[in-house]
Amino acid sequence: MRYVYIALIVILTAVVVLFQFQNLTAVTISLFTLSITMPASLLVFAVYALGMVTGGALLSLLRTWINRATRKPY
């Protein structure tokens, strides 16, 4: 089973590297007066990482609210 996991990691890494090399086209992102130019693959990974961070924070916040709302008073 260990070799299956290693093979999956190698395949996933190869797909990510291939994606990066095929999406080197520069894209420009503008927000108000700020403008940033970066490769499309970097933008995709940045948006994905930002989504993971904000999604995890939101899930943690909701769990805290639910736990506090269902906790019995002392």
N, C-alpha and C positions, 0 to 999 in steps of 0.2 A: 504494500500500500504506500510505503514511503516513496517508491519510485514513481508511482502515479502522481503524487503531490508534486514531486520535483519536475516531472514532465509537464504538468499543468502550469507551474510557475514559469518554466522556460517558454512554453507556448504563449502564455499571457504577456510575458516580457517582450517576446518577439513581435506580437501584434501591436503592442504599445509603441515600440521603436519604429515599426513599419508605418504606423499611423503618423508618428511625428515627422518622419522623412517625407511622407506624401502630402503633408499639409504645412509646407513652409511658406506659403503665401502670406504676405503681411496684410493684416487687417487693422483698421483704425477705429478706435472706440472713443466716442465723445460724450462728455457729461458736462453740461453748462459750458464753461470756457476751458475745461481740461480736456486734452486730447492725448491718447496713448496709442502708439503703433506697436504691434507685436505679432509673432507668427500665430496662425489660426490654431495650431495644435496646443500652444501654450495657453491660449484663451480658453479652449475647451477644458483643459486640465485645471486651470484656475477656477473656472465656474463650477466644475465638479467638486473641487476641494472646498470652495466656499459654501456650496450646498450641503456638503457633509457636516461642516462645522455648524452652520446655522440650523440645520435639521436636527443634529444631536443636541444642540442647546435648547431648541424648542421642545423636543421630546423630554429632556431632563426637567425643564420648567413645568411642563404639564404633569409629569409624575409627581413632582414636589407639591403642586397645587392639589392633586387628587389625594395624596397621602395626608396632607394637612386638613383637607376637608372631611376625610373619613376617619380621622383620629378621634378617639374618645377623649372627652375632657377628664382631667384628673380629679 
